[in-house]
């Protein structure tokens, strides 16, 4: 899976474990994302997301969303979206049978 940058953390609330992310791409509840940088390096699936305290299923670029996170994130931590890679016929065979 390749990764595509989709946002940057601008704030973190510790008690509810929510990170405020300014988006540069589109994300949806259920997307697999990775937080990387400033001491954070973990993957998770987006389970809930809010804009102005209202739950949303999808958010697009140039919006600020609150995302419930599994671990602490800091300002400046980048959020990446996992994007499936089309490996073609030989890539799928190589993955199936290994490098031998």
C-alpha positions in Angstrom: 0.0 0.0 0.0 1.3 3.4 -0.9 0.7 6.4 1.2 -0.8 9.8 0.2 -0.5 12.9 2.4 -4.0 14.1 3.3 -3.6 16.4 6.3 -1.6 17.9 9.2 -2.5 17.8 12.9 -3.0 21.3 14.3 -4.2 20.4 17.9 -4.7 17.5 20.2 -7.2 17.1 23.1 -5.9 14.5 25.5 -9.0 13.6 27.5 -11.2 12.5 24.6 -8.2 11.5 22.5 -9.1 13.7 19.5 -6.7 15.2 17.0 -7.7 18.3 15.0 -6.5 17.8 11.4 -6.4 20.4 8.6 -7.1 18.3 5.5 -5.3 18.6 2.1 -7.2 15.7 0.7 -10.5 13.8 1.0 -11.1 11.3 3.8 -14.0 9.1 4.8 -15.0 7.1 7.9 -13.5 3.7 7.3 -10.3 4.9 5.6 -7.0 3.5 6.8 -4.7 6.3 7.8 -1.2 6.6 9.2 0.1 9.4 11.6 3.8 10.0 11.1 6.1 12.6 12.7 6.9 14.4 15.9 7.1 11.1 17.9 4.0 9.5 16.4 4.1 6.5 14.0 0.9 4.4 14.0 -1.8 3.3 11.7 -5.5 3.2 12.4 -8.9 3.1 10.7 -11.0 6.3 11.0 -14.0 5.3 13.2 -15.5 8.8 13.9 -15.0 12.2 12.5 -16.6 15.6 13.3 -16.7 19.1 11.9 -17.9 21.8 14.4 -19.1 19.1 16.8 -21.4 17.5 14.2 -20.6 14.0 13.0 -19.7 13.6 9.3 -18.9 10.6 7.1 -16.7 12.4 4.5 -14.6 15.5 4.7 -12.7 17.2 1.8 -9.6 19.3 1.5 -9.3 22.7 3.2 -11.5 21.7 6.1 -10.7 21.1 9.8 -11.9 17.9 11.3 -11.7 16.2 14.7 -10.7 12.6 14.4 -10.6 10.2 17.4 -7.1 8.8 17.5 -5.6 5.7 19.2 -2.4 7.4 20.4 -1.2 10.9 21.2 -0.4 13.1 18.3 1.4 16.5 18.3 1.1 19.7 16.2 2.8 19.2 12.8 2.2 15.4 12.7 1.3 14.4 9.2 -1.6 12.2 8.3 -1.3 9.8 5.3 -4.1 7.8 3.6 -3.3 4.2 2.6 -3.9 3.9 -1.2 -4.0 0.4 -2.8 -1.3 -0.1 -5.4 -2.1 -1.8 -8.7 0.8 -4.3 -9.0 -0.2 -5.9 -12.3 -0.2 -9.6 -13.1 3.5 -10.3 -12.3 3.4 -8.3 -9.1 0.4 -10.4 -7.9 2.2 -13.6 -8.8 5.3 -12.5 -7.0 3.3 -11.6 -3.9 1.5 -15.0 -4.1 4.6 -17.2 -4.5 7.2 -15.0 -2.7 10.7 -14.2 -3.7 11.9 -17.8 -4.2 
